[in-house]
Structure formats: C-alpha cells, structure tokens
Amino acid sequence: MLKEINEQLLDLGYKSFIRTVGNEEKIFSSVTESLGPIFWIFLKNNKINIDYTVGQIPVEKEFKTIEELLKFVRQVFPIEE
C-alpha cells in the first residue's frame, strides 16, 4: 500500500520516497526539494497514519483510505504553482 500512496504523491507533484526507519517502512514527503513542509506516512494497525509538525508541535492523524489521506495532504500541504 505504501508504494501505491508514494506513486500517487509523486503524480500529484510532491517530492516523495520510501525509507526504512528502524524496522518500519515510511514515506518521507515534502512540497519542495528544499526544507519546506515535510510529512511522514506509515501504516499502523491496518490504518494509514501521517506525522507532521505544526510549529514545533508533532501531530499524528489516522486515515482509513488512501483517498481520505490524499485529500488531507492536498489541503494541508498545497503545492503552489
């Protein structure tokens, strides 16, 4: 499922790749190649989770479907053209 999510993020224009952190695969993604807003996507208890920060406060959200996740990503991390 992570590969499918990663491909969709790339298609939408996000800079994204899958990385192994500890024993867990996560998607590392950002709006731009420079140090802009970044977020991690991973699977936990059969749900899709996203980690990101607001200021210095870590936030974790959970989604049941890829569509819900991508809708959230587009709203919170819009790509400016």
C-alpha positions as CSV (number, residue, x, y, z in Angstrom):
1,M,0.0,0.0,0.0
2,L,2.9,2.4,0.7
3,K,4.2,2.1,-2.8
4,E,0.7,3.0,-4.2
5,I,0.5,6.0,-1.9
6,N,4.0,7.1,-2.9
7,E,3.3,6.8,-6.6
8,Q,0.1,8.9,-6.2
9,L,2.0,11.6,-4.2
10,L,4.7,11.7,-7.0
11,D,1.9,12.0,-9.6
12,L,0.4,15.0,-7.6
13,G,3.8,16.7,-7.7
14,Y,5.1,16.0,-4.2
15,K,8.8,15.1,-3.6
16,S,8.4,11.7,-2.0
17,F,10.3,8.5,-1.4
18,I,10.0,5.4,0.8
19,R,12.6,5.0,3.5
20,T,13.2,2.3,6.2
21,V,13.2,3.8,9.7
22,G,14.1,1.2,12.3
23,N,12.2,-1.9,11.2
24,E,9.4,0.1,9.6
25,E,8.9,1.5,6.1
26,K,7.7,5.1,5.9
27,I,7.1,7.6,3.1
28,F,9.1,10.8,3.5
29,S,7.4,13.5,1.5
30,S,7.6,17.3,1.1
31,V,6.1,20.0,-1.0
32,T,9.5,21.1,-2.4
33,E,13.0,19.7,-2.6
34,S,14.3,22.3,-0.1
35,L,13.5,22.3,3.5
36,G,9.8,23.1,3.3
37,P,6.8,21.4,5.0
38,I,7.6,17.7,5.4
39,F,5.5,14.8,6.5
40,W,5.9,11.0,7.1
41,I,3.3,8.4,6.1
42,F,3.2,4.9,7.5
43,L,0.9,2.0,8.3
44,K,-0.2,1.3,11.8
45,N,-2.9,-1.2,12.9
46,N,-4.2,-1.5,9.3
47,K,-4.7,2.3,9.1
48,I,-2.7,4.9,7.2
49,N,-1.0,7.5,9.5
50,I,0.6,10.8,8.8
51,D,3.1,12.6,11.1
52,Y,3.9,16.2,10.6
53,T,4.6,19.3,12.8
54,V,2.7,22.5,13.4
55,G,5.4,24.9,14.6
56,Q,7.3,22.6,16.9
57,I,4.3,20.5,17.9
58,P,4.2,17.0,16.5
59,V,0.8,15.9,15.1
60,E,-0.3,12.4,14.0
61,K,-3.5,11.7,12.1
62,E,-5.1,8.5,11.0
63,F,-7.0,7.6,7.8
64,K,-8.9,4.6,6.7
65,T,-8.5,5.1,2.9
66,I,-5.9,6.5,0.5
67,E,-8.4,8.9,-0.8
68,E,-9.0,10.5,2.6
69,L,-5.3,10.8,3.1
70,L,-4.6,12.4,-0.2
71,K,-7.5,14.9,0.3
72,F,-5.9,15.9,3.6
73,V,-2.4,16.2,2.2
74,R,-3.7,18.4,-0.7
75,Q,-5.5,20.7,1.9
76,V,-2.7,20.9,4.5
77,F,0.3,20.8,2.2
78,P,-0.8,22.5,-1.0
79,I,1.6,22.7,-3.9
80,E,1.9,26.3,-5.2
81,E,2.4,26.7,-8.9
